[in-house]
Amino acid sequence: MDVTAIVSVAVETAQARTAEAVSMAVLKRALEIQAQGDVQLVQAAVQSMPAAGNPPHLGNFIDIFG
């Protein structure tokens, strides 16, 4: 194997590693953005839910003998 082939393989390997690192960074950022959107969606859903109009004691006990 001559020197140019070794250098060529080394350069290709370095480029592949760089491309993989960039892809991972983009993926991580996309996941962060999606997580932020999910949090905002849940917060909006919670805010839009009506407050319960039932008395505080209602629904605390289950009648299993009836």
mmCIF file of the N, C-alpha and C atoms, coordinates in Angstrom:
data_MODEL
# 
_entry.id   MODEL 
# 
loop_
_atom_site.group_PDB 
_atom_site.id 
_atom_site.type_symbol 
_atom_site.label_atom_id 
_atom_site.label_alt_id 
_atom_site.label_comp_id 
_atom_site.label_asym_id 
_atom_site.label_entity_id 
_atom_site.label_seq_id 
_atom_site.pdbx_PDB_ins_code 
_atom_site.Cartn_x 
_atom_site.Cartn_y 
_atom_site.Cartn_z 
_atom_site.occupancy 
_atom_site.B_iso_or_equiv 
_atom_site.pdbx_formal_charge 
_atom_site.auth_seq_id 
_atom_site.auth_comp_id 
_atom_site.auth_asym_id 
_atom_site.auth_atom_id 
_atom_site.pdbx_PDB_model_num 
ATOM 1   N N  . MET A 1 1  ? 0.858   -1.177 0.000  1.00 0.00 ? 1  MET A N  1 
ATOM 2   C CA . MET A 1 1  ? 0.000   0.000  0.000  1.00 0.00 ? 1  MET A CA 1 
ATOM 3   C C  . MET A 1 1  ? 0.900   1.236  0.000  1.00 0.00 ? 1  MET A C  1 
ATOM 4   N N  . ASP A 1 2  ? 0.658   2.148  -0.897 1.00 0.00 ? 2  ASP A N  1 
ATOM 5   C CA . ASP A 1 2  ? 1.529   3.320  -0.946 1.00 0.00 ? 2  ASP A CA 1 
ATOM 6   C C  . ASP A 1 2  ? 1.012   4.420  -0.013 1.00 0.00 ? 2  ASP A C  1 
ATOM 7   N N  . VAL A 1 3  ? 1.801   5.427  0.153  1.00 0.00 ? 3  VAL A N  1 
ATOM 8   C CA . VAL A 1 3  ? 1.529   6.503  1.107  1.00 0.00 ? 3  VAL A CA 1 
ATOM 9   C C  . VAL A 1 3  ? 0.269   7.282  0.723  1.00 0.00 ? 3  VAL A C  1 
ATOM 10  N N  . THR A 1 4  ? 0.036   7.517  -0.531 1.00 0.00 ? 4  THR A N  1 
ATOM 11  C CA . THR A 1 4  ? -1.141  8.293  -0.941 1.00 0.00 ? 4  THR A CA 1 
ATOM 12  C C  . THR A 1 4  ? -2.433  7.556  -0.605 1.00 0.00 ? 4  THR A C  1 
ATOM 13  N N  . ALA A 1 5  ? -2.414  6.243  -0.699 1.00 0.00 ? 5  ALA A N  1 
ATOM 14  C CA . ALA A 1 5  ? -3.601  5.471  -0.352 1.00 0.00 ? 5  ALA A CA 1 
ATOM 15  C C  . ALA A 1 5  ? -3.872  5.557  1.145  1.00 0.00 ? 5  ALA A C  1 
ATOM 16  N N  . ILE A 1 6  ? -2.826  5.509  1.939  1.00 0.00 ? 6  ILE A N  1 
ATOM 17  C CA . ILE A 1 6  ? -2.973  5.621  3.399  1.00 0.00 ? 6  ILE A CA 1 
ATOM 18  C C  . ILE A 1 6  ? -3.517  6.999  3.766  1.00 0.00 ? 6  ILE A C  1 
ATOM 19  N N  . VAL A 1 7  ? -2.980  8.023  3.135  1.00 0.00 ? 7  VAL A N  1 
ATOM 20  C CA . VAL A 1 7  ? -3.449  9.381  3.396  1.00 0.00 ? 7  VAL A CA 1 
ATOM 21  C C  . VAL A 1 7  ? -4.899  9.529  2.964  1.00 0.00 ? 7  VAL A C  1 
ATOM 22  N N  . SER A 1 8  ? -5.238  8.952  1.840  1.00 0.00 ? 8  SER A N  1 
ATOM 23  C CA . SER A 1 8  ? -6.611  9.026  1.341  1.00 0.00 ? 8  SER A CA 1 
ATOM 24  C C  . SER A 1 8  ? -7.576  8.358  2.313  1.00 0.00 ? 8  SER A C  1 
ATOM 25  N N  . VAL A 1 9  ? -7.231  7.207  2.831  1.00 0.00 ? 9  VAL A N  1 
ATOM 26  C CA . VAL A 1 9  ? -8.076  6.506  3.801  1.00 0.00 ? 9  VAL A CA 1 
ATOM 27  C C  . VAL A 1 9  ? -8.203  7.327  5.080  1.00 0.00 ? 9  VAL A C  1 
ATOM 28  N N  . ALA A 1 10 ? -7.116  7.917  5.530  1.00 0.00 ? 10 ALA A N  1 
ATOM 29  C CA . ALA A 1 10 ? -7.144  8.733  6.737  1.00 0.00 ? 10 ALA A CA 1 
ATOM 30  C C  . ALA A 1 10 ? -8.043  9.949  6.564  1.00 0.00 ? 10 ALA A C  1 
ATOM 31  N N  . VAL A 1 11 ? -7.971  10.592 5.411  1.00 0.00 ? 11 VAL A N  1 
ATOM 32  C CA . VAL A 1 11 ? -8.804  11.762 5.134  1.00 0.00 ? 11 VAL A CA 1 
ATOM 33  C C  . VAL A 1 11 ? -10.277 11.357 5.068  1.00 0.00 ? 11 VAL A C  1 
ATOM 34  N N  . GLU A 1 12 ? -10.575 10.266 4.402  1.00 0.00 ? 12 GLU A N  1 
ATOM 35  C CA . GLU A 1 12 ? -11.958 9.790  4.317  1.00 0.00 ? 12 GLU A CA 1 
ATOM 36  C C  . GLU A 1 12 ? -12.514 9.455  5.692  1.00 0.00 ? 12 GLU A C  1 
ATOM 37  N N  . THR A 1 13 ? -11.700 8.839  6.532  1.00 0.00 ? 13 THR A N  1 
ATOM 38  C CA . THR A 1 13 ? -12.126 8.501  7.887  1.00 0.00 ? 13 THR A CA 1 
ATOM 39  C C  . THR A 1 13 ? -12.403 9.766  8.695  1.00 0.00 ? 13 THR A C  1 
ATOM 40  N N  . ALA A 1 14 ? -11.534 10.741 8.581  1.00 0.00 ? 14 ALA A N  1 
ATOM 41  C CA . ALA A 1 14 ? -11.735 11.995 9.299  1.00 0.00 ? 14 ALA A CA 1 
ATOM 42  C C  . ALA A 1 14 ? -12.995 12.709 8.813  1.00 0.00 ? 14 ALA A C  1 
ATOM 43  N N  . GLN A 1 15 ? -13.240 12.697 7.518  1.00 0.00 ? 15 GLN A N  1 
ATOM 44  C CA . GLN A 1 15 ? -14.441 13.331 6.972  1.00 0.00 ? 15 GLN A CA 1 
ATOM 45  C C  . GLN A 1 15 ? -15.701 12.596 7.445  1.00 0.00 ? 15 GLN A C  1 
ATOM 46  N N  . ALA A 1 16 ? -15.637 11.283 7.507  1.00 0.00 ? 16 ALA A N  1 
ATOM 47  C CA . ALA A 1 16 ? -16.788 10.502 7.965  1.00 0.00 ? 16 ALA A CA 1 
ATOM 48  C C  . ALA A 1 16 ? -17.078 10.805 9.433  1.00 0.00 ? 16 ALA A C  1 
ATOM 49  N N  . ARG A 1 17 ? -16.047 10.903 10.249 1.00 0.00 ? 17 ARG A N  1 
ATOM 50  C CA . ARG A 1 17 ? -16.230 11.242 11.658 1.00 0.00 ? 17 ARG A CA 1 
ATOM 51  C C  . ARG A 1 17 ? -16.823 12.633 11.818 1.00 0.00 ? 17 ARG A C  1 
ATOM 52  N N  . THR A 1 18 ? -16.344 13.569 11.026 1.00 0.00 ? 18 THR A N  1 
ATOM 53  C CA . THR A 1 18 ? -16.869 14.928 11.095 1.00 0.00 ? 18 THR A CA 1 
ATOM 54  C C  . THR A 1 18 ? -18.331 14.963 10.669 1.00 0.00 ? 18 THR A C  1 
ATOM 55  N N  . ALA A 1 19 ? -18.662 14.271 9.609  1.00 0.00 ? 19 ALA A N  1 
ATOM 56  C CA . ALA A 1 19 ? -20.051 14.227 9.141  1.00 0.00 ? 19 ALA A CA 1 
ATOM 57  C C  . ALA A 1 19 ? -20.950 13.582 10.189 1.00 0.00 ? 19 ALA A C  1 
ATOM 58  N N  . GLU A 1 20 ? -20.464 12.540 10.841 1.00 0.00 ? 20 GLU A N  1 
ATOM 59  C CA . GLU A 1 20 ? -21.249 11.882 11.890 1.00 0.00 ? 20 GLU A CA 1 
ATOM 60  C C  . GLU A 1 20 ? -21.449 12.809 13.082 1.00 0.00 ? 20 GLU A C  1 
ATOM 61  N N  . ALA A 1 21 ? -20.413 13.542 13.459 1.00 0.00 ? 21 ALA A N  1 
ATOM 62  C CA . ALA A 1 21 ? -20.526 14.477 14.583 1.00 0.00 ? 21 ALA A CA 1 
ATOM 63  C C  . ALA A 1 21 ? -21.526 15.587 14.274 1.00 0.00 ? 21 ALA A C  1 
ATOM 64  N N  . VAL A 1 22 ? -21.500 16.079 13.056 1.00 0.00 ? 22 VAL A N  1 
ATOM 65  C CA . VAL A 1 22 ? -22.452 17.118 12.657 1.00 0.00 ? 22 VAL A CA 1 
ATOM 66  C C  . VAL A 1 22 ? -23.866 16.569 12.656 1.00 0.00 ? 22 VAL A C  1 
ATOM 67  N N  . SER A 1 23 ? -24.044 15.378 12.148 1.00 0.00 ? 23 SER A N  1 
ATOM 68  C CA . SER A 1 23 ? -25.373 14.759 12.132 1.00 0.00 ? 23 SER A CA 1 
ATOM 69  C C  . SER A 1 23 ? -25.905 14.565 13.545 1.00 0.00 ? 23 SER A C  1 
ATOM 70  N N  . MET A 1 24 ? -25.063 14.131 14.454 1.00 0.00 ? 24 MET A N  1 
ATOM 71  C CA . MET A 1 24 ? -25.486 13.945 15.837 1.00 0.00 ? 24 MET A CA 1 
ATOM 72  C C  . MET A 1 24 ? -25.854 15.276 16.488 1.00 0.00 ? 24 MET A C  1 
ATOM 73  N N  . ALA A 1 25 ? -25.096 16.314 16.205 1.00 0.00 ? 25 ALA A N  1 
ATOM 74  C CA . ALA A 1 25 ? -25.401 17.630 16.762 1.00 0.00 ? 25 ALA A CA 1 
ATOM 75  C C  . ALA A 1 25 ? -26.751 18.138 16.254 1.00 0.00 ? 25 ALA A C  1 
ATOM 76  N N  . VAL A 1 26 ? -27.009 17.939 14.979 1.00 0.00 ? 26 VAL A N  1 
ATOM 77  C CA . VAL A 1 26 ? -28.289 18.367 14.400 1.00 0.00 ? 26 VAL A CA 1 
ATOM 78  C C  . VAL A 1 26 ? -29.431 17.559 15.012 1.00 0.00 ? 26 VAL A C  1 
ATOM 79  N N  . LEU A 1 27 ? -29.237 16.263 15.181 1.00 0.00 ? 27 LEU A N  1 
ATOM 80  C CA . LEU A 1 27 ? -30.262 15.414 15.784 1.00 0.00 ? 27 LEU A CA 1 
ATOM 81  C C  . LEU A 1 27 ? -30.548 15.835 17.219 1.00 0.00 ? 27 LEU A C  1 
ATOM 82  N N  . LYS A 1 28 ? -29.506 16.096 17.997 1.00 0.00 ? 28 LYS A N  1 
ATOM 83  C CA . LYS A 1 28 ? -29.700 16.531 19.385 1.00 0.00 ? 28 LYS A CA 1 
ATOM 84  C C  . LYS A 1 28 ? -30.464 17.846 19.448 1.00 0.00 ? 28 LYS A C  1 
ATOM 85  N N  . ARG A 1 29 ? -30.125 18.761 18.569 1.00 0.00 ? 29 ARG A N  1 
ATOM 86  C CA . ARG A 1 29 ? -30.822 20.058 18.551 1.00 0.00 ? 29 ARG A CA 1 
ATOM 87  C C  . ARG A 1 29 ? -32.285 19.870 18.159 1.00 0.00 ? 29 ARG A C  1 
ATOM 88  N N  . ALA A 1 30 ? -32.550 19.015 17.192 1.00 0.00 ? 30 ALA A N  1 
ATOM 89  C CA . ALA A 1 30 ? -33.930 18.755 16.781 1.00 0.00 ? 30 ALA A CA 1 
ATOM 90  C C  . ALA A 1 30 ? -34.725 18.148 17.929 1.00 0.00 ? 30 ALA A C  1 
ATOM 91  N N  . LEU A 1 31 ? -34.119 17.246 18.685 1.00 0.00 ? 31 LEU A N  1 
ATOM 92  C CA . LEU A 1 31 ? -34.800 16.654 19.832 1.00 0.00 ? 31 LEU A CA 1 
ATOM 93  C C  . LEU A 1 31 ? -35.068 17.689 20.924 1.00 0.00 ? 31 LEU A C  1 
ATOM 94  N N  . GLU A 1 32 ? -34.131 18.599 21.140 1.00 0.00 ? 32 GLU A N  1 
ATOM 95  C CA . GLU A 1 32 ? -34.331 19.663 22.122 1.00 0.00 ? 32 GLU A CA 1 
ATOM 96  C C  . GLU A 1 32 ? -35.498 20.567 21.717 1.00 0.00 ? 32 GLU A C  1 
ATOM 97  N N  . ILE A 1 33 ? -35.545 20.924 20.452 1.00 0.00 ? 33 ILE A N  1 
ATOM 98  C CA . ILE A 1 33 ? -36.627 21.784 19.952 1.00 0.00 ? 33 ILE A CA 1 
ATOM 99  C C  . ILE A 1 33 ? -37.965 21.061 20.082 1.00 0.00 ? 33 ILE A C  1 
ATOM 100 N N  . GLN A 1 34 ? -37.992 19.769 19.771 1.00 0.00 ? 34 GLN A N  1 
ATOM 101 C CA . GLN A 1 34 ? -39.225 19.004 19.892 1.00 0.00 ? 34 GLN A CA 1 
ATOM 102 C C  . GLN A 1 34 ? -39.666 18.910 21.353 1.00 0.00 ? 34 GLN A C  1 
ATOM 103 N N  . ALA A 1 35 ? -38.726 18.714 22.250 1.00 0.00 ? 35 ALA A N  1 
ATOM 104 C CA . ALA A 1 35 ? -39.058 18.640 23.676 1.00 0.00 ? 35 ALA A CA 1 
ATOM 105 C C  . ALA A 1 35 ? -39.627 19.968 24.166 1.00 0.00 ? 35 ALA A C  1 
ATOM 106 N N  . GLN A 1 36 ? -39.070 21.069 23.717 1.00 0.00 ? 36 GLN A N  1 
ATOM 107 C CA . GLN A 1 36 ? -39.591 22.387 24.100 1.00 0.00 ? 36 GLN A CA 1 
ATOM 108 C C  . GLN A 1 36 ? -41.016 22.561 23.587 1.00 0.00 ? 36 GLN A C  1 
ATOM 109 N N  . GLY A 1 37 ? -41.262 22.134 22.374 1.00 0.00 ? 37 GLY A N  1 
ATOM 110 C CA . GLY A 1 37 ? -42.613 22.218 21.812 1.00 0.00 ? 37 GLY A CA 1 
ATOM 111 C C  . GLY A 1 37 ? -43.592 21.346 22.582 1.00 0.00 ? 37 GLY A C  1 
ATOM 112 N N  . ASP A 1 38 ? -43.137 20.164 22.992 1.00 0.00 ? 38 ASP A N  1 
ATOM 113 C CA . ASP A 1 38 ? -43.999 19.272 23.766 1.00 0.00 ? 38 ASP A CA 1 
ATOM 114 C C  . ASP A 1 38 ? -44.364 19.898 25.112 1.00 0.00 ? 38 ASP A C  1 
ATOM 115 N N  . VAL A 1 39 ? -43.391 20.516 25.762 1.00 0.00 ? 39 VAL A N  1 
ATOM 116 C CA . VAL A 1 39 ? -43.646 21.161 27.053 1.00 0.00 ? 39 VAL A CA 1 
ATOM 117 C C  . VAL A 1 39 ? -44.654 22.296 26.875 1.00 0.00 ? 39 VAL A C  1 
ATOM 118 N N  . GLN A 1 40 ? -44.493 23.077 25.842 1.00 0.00 ? 40 GLN A N  1 
ATOM 119 C CA . GLN A 1 40 ? -45.425 24.178 25.591 1.00 0.00 ? 40 GLN A CA 1 
ATOM 120 C C  . GLN A 1 40 ? -46.830 23.640 25.302 1.00 0.00 ? 40 GLN A C  1 
ATOM 121 N N  . LEU A 1 41 ? -46.923 22.540 24.581 1.00 0.00 ? 41 LEU A N  1 
ATOM 122 C CA . LEU A 1 41 ? -48.216 21.947 24.274 1.00 0.00 ? 41 LEU A CA 1 
ATOM 123 C C  . LEU A 1 41 ? -48.902 21.449 25.544 1.00 0.00 ? 41 LEU A C  1 
ATOM 124 N N  . VAL A 1 42 ? -48.163 20.792 26.412 1.00 0.00 ? 42 VAL A N  1 
ATOM 125 C CA . VAL A 1 42 ? -48.742 20.302 27.669 1.00 0.00 ? 42 VAL A CA 1 
ATOM 126 C C  . VAL A 1 42 ? -49.171 21.468 28.547 1.00 0.00 ? 42 VAL A C  1 
ATOM 127 N N  . GLN A 1 43 ? -48.350 22.498 28.630 1.00 0.00 ? 43 GLN A N  1 
ATOM 128 C CA . GLN A 1 43 ? -48.711 23.667 29.430 1.00 0.00 ? 43 GLN A CA 1 
ATOM 129 C C  . GLN A 1 43 ? -49.975 24.330 28.883 1.00 0.00 ? 43 GLN A C  1 
ATOM 130 N N  . ALA A 1 44 ? -50.100 24.427 27.593 1.00 0.00 ? 44 ALA A N  1 
ATOM 131 C CA . ALA A 1 44 ? -51.295 25.024 26.991 1.00 0.00 ? 44 ALA A CA 1 
ATOM 132 C C  . ALA A 1 44 ? -52.519 24.161 27.280 1.00 0.00 ? 44 ALA A C  1 
ATOM 133 N N  . ALA A 1 45 ? -52.361 22.848 27.244 1.00 0.00 ? 45 ALA A N  1 
ATOM 134 C CA . ALA A 1 45 ? -53.485 21.960 27.524 1.00 0.00 ? 45 ALA A CA 1 
ATOM 135 C C  . ALA A 1 45 ? -53.927 22.084 28.978 1.00 0.00 ? 45 ALA A C  1 
ATOM 136 N N  . VAL A 1 46 ? -52.976 22.196 29.881 1.00 0.00 ? 46 VAL A N  1 
ATOM 137 C CA . VAL A 1 46 ? -53.311 22.329 31.301 1.00 0.00 ? 46 VAL A CA 1 
ATOM 138 C C  . VAL A 1 46 ? -54.016 23.653 31.553 1.00 0.00 ? 46 VAL A C  1 
ATOM 139 N N  . GLN A 1 47 ? -53.566 24.708 30.925 1.00 0.00 ? 47 GLN A N  1 
ATOM 140 C CA . GLN A 1 47 ? -54.169 26.025 31.130 1.00 0.00 ? 47 GLN A CA 1 
ATOM 141 C C  . GLN A 1 47 ? -55.577 26.090 30.559 1.00 0.00 ? 47 GLN A C  1 
ATOM 142 N N  . SER A 1 48 ? -55.838 25.326 29.520 1.00 0.00 ? 48 SER A N  1 
ATOM 143 C CA . SER A 1 48 ? -57.153 25.398 28.883 1.00 0.00 ? 48 SER A CA 1 
ATOM 144 C C  . SER A 1 48 ? -58.179 24.484 29.548 1.00 0.00 ? 48 SER A C  1 
ATOM 145 N N  . MET A 1 49 ? -57.739 23.646 30.487 1.00 0.00 ? 49 MET A N  1 
ATOM 146 C CA . MET A 1 49 ? -58.665 22.744 31.166 1.00 0.00 ? 49 MET A CA 1 
ATOM 147 C C  . MET A 1 49 ? -59.514 23.532 32.167 1.00 0.00 ? 49 MET A C  1 
ATOM 148 N N  . PRO A 1 50 ? -60.828 23.301 32.171 1.00 0.00 ? 50 PRO A N  1 
ATOM 149 C CA . PRO A 1 50 ? -61.670 24.008 33.126 1.00 0.00 ? 50 PRO A CA 1 
ATOM 150 C C  . PRO A 1 50 ? -61.423 23.495 34.545 1.00 0.00 ? 50 PRO A C  1 
ATOM 151 N N  . ALA A 1 51 ? -61.602 24.376 35.503 1.00 0.00 ? 51 ALA A N  1 
ATOM 152 C CA . ALA A 1 51 ? -61.446 23.980 36.899 1.00 0.00 ? 51 ALA A CA 1 
ATOM 153 C C  . ALA A 1 51 ? -62.620 23.085 37.284 1.00 0.00 ? 51 ALA A C  1 
ATOM 154 N N  . ALA A 1 52 ? -62.360 22.127 38.132 1.00 0.00 ? 52 ALA A N  1 
ATOM 155 C CA . ALA A 1 52 ? -63.418 21.220 38.575 1.00 0.00 ? 52 ALA A CA 1 
ATOM 156 C C  . ALA A 1 52 ? -64.412 21.978 39.434 1.00 0.00 ? 52 ALA A C  1 
ATOM 157 N N  . GLY A 1 53 ? -65.699 21.789 39.165 1.00 0.00 ? 53 GLY A N  1 
ATOM 158 C CA . GLY A 1 53 ? -66.733 22.479 39.917 1.00 0.00 ? 53 GLY A CA 1 
ATOM 159 C C  . GLY A 1 53 ? -67.314 21.617 41.029 1.00 0.00 ? 53 GLY A C  1 
ATOM 160 N N  . ASN A 1 54 ? -66.713 20.468 41.267 1.00 0.00 ? 54 ASN A N  1 
ATOM 161 C CA . ASN A 1 54 ? -67.216 19.565 42.289 1.00 0.00 ? 54 ASN A CA 1 
ATOM 162 C C  . ASN A 1 54 ? -66.686 19.944 43.673 1.00 0.00 ? 54 ASN A C  1 
ATOM 163 N N  . PRO A 1 55 ? -67.422 19.587 44.728 1.00 0.00 ? 55 PRO A N  1 
ATOM 164 C CA . PRO A 1 55 ? -66.916 19.819 46.081 1.00 0.00 ? 55 PRO A CA 1 
ATOM 165 C C  . PRO A 1 55 ? -65.648 18.996 46.325 1.00 0.00 ? 55 PRO A C  1 
ATOM 166 N N  . PRO A 1 56 ? -64.784 19.452 47.225 1.00 0.00 ? 56 PRO A N  1 
ATOM 167 C CA . PRO A 1 56 ? -63.507 18.764 47.427 1.00 0.00 ? 56 PRO A CA 1 
ATOM 168 C C  . PRO A 1 56 ? -63.649 17.324 47.942 1.00 0.00 ? 56 PRO A C  1 
ATOM 169 N N  . HIS A 1 57 ? -64.744 17.020 48.637 1.00 0.00 ? 57 HIS A N  1 
ATOM 170 C CA . HIS A 1 57 ? -64.890 15.673 49.173 1.00 0.00 ? 57 HIS A CA 1 
ATOM 171 C C  . HIS A 1 57 ? -65.434 14.680 48.141 1.00 0.00 ? 57 HIS A C  1 
ATOM 172 N N  . LEU A 1 58 ? -65.962 15.163 47.064 1.00 0.00 ? 58 LEU A N  1 
ATOM 173 C CA . LEU A 1 58 ? -66.601 14.303 46.074 1.00 0.00 ? 58 LEU A CA 1 
ATOM 174 C C  . LEU A 1 58 ? -65.553 13.489 45.316 1.00 0.00 ? 58 LEU A C  1 
ATOM 175 N N  . GLY A 1 59 ? -65.780 12.189 45.249 1.00 0.00 ? 59 GLY A N  1 
ATOM 176 C CA . GLY A 1 59 ? -64.882 11.314 44.505 1.00 0.00 ? 59 GLY A CA 1 
ATOM 177 C C  . GLY A 1 59 ? -63.724 10.763 45.315 1.00 0.00 ? 59 GLY A C  1 
ATOM 178 N N  . ASN A 1 60 ? -63.699 11.006 46.625 1.00 0.00 ? 60 ASN A N  1 
ATOM 179 C CA . ASN A 1 60 ? -62.608 10.512 47.443 1.00 0.00 ? 60 ASN A CA 1 
ATOM 180 C C  . ASN A 1 60 ? -62.841 9.090  47.932 1.00 0.00 ? 60 ASN A C  1 
ATOM 181 N N  . PHE A 1 61 ? -64.084 8.630  47.934 1.00 0.00 ? 61 PHE A N  1 
ATOM 182 C CA . PHE A 1 61 ? -64.389 7.315  48.466 1.00 0.00 ? 61 PHE A CA 1 
ATOM 183 C C  . PHE A 1 61 ? -65.199 6.518  47.444 1.00 0.00 ? 61 PHE A C  1 
ATOM 184 N N  . ILE A 1 62 ? -65.010 5.205  47.446 1.00 0.00 ? 62 ILE A N  1 
ATOM 185 C CA . ILE A 1 62 ? -65.755 4.331  46.562 1.00 0.00 ? 62 ILE A CA 1 
ATOM 186 C C  . ILE A 1 62 ? -66.608 3.401  47.420 1.00 0.00 ? 62 ILE A C  1 
ATOM 187 N N  . ASP A 1 63 ? -67.890 3.332  47.132 1.00 0.00 ? 63 ASP A N  1 
ATOM 188 C CA . ASP A 1 63 ? -68.801 2.462  47.873 1.00 0.00 ? 63 ASP A CA 1 
ATOM 189 C C  . ASP A 1 63 ? -68.747 1.074  47.254 1.00 0.00 ? 63 ASP A C  1 
ATOM 190 N N  . ILE A 1 64 ? -68.051 0.163  47.938 1.00 0.00 ? 64 ILE A N  1 
ATOM 191 C CA . ILE A 1 64 ? -67.914 -1.199 47.404 1.00 0.00 ? 64 ILE A CA 1 
ATOM 192 C C  . ILE A 1 64 ? -68.965 -2.139 47.970 1.00 0.00 ? 64 ILE A C  1 
ATOM 193 N N  . PHE A 1 65 ? -69.824 -1.657 48.883 1.00 0.00 ? 65 PHE A N  1 
ATOM 194 C CA . PHE A 1 65 ? -70.847 -2.501 49.488 1.00 0.00 ? 65 PHE A CA 1 
ATOM 195 C C  . PHE A 1 65 ? -72.207 -2.310 48.839 1.00 0.00 ? 65 PHE A C  1 
ATOM 196 N N  . GLY A 1 66 ? -72.381 -1.314 48.024 1.00 0.00 ? 66 GLY A N  1 
ATOM 197 C CA . GLY A 1 66 ? -73.662 -0.974 47.463 1.00 0.00 ? 66 GLY A CA 1 
ATOM 198 C C  . GLY A 1 66 ? -74.011 -1.817 46.342 1.00 0.00 ? 66 GLY A C  1 
# 
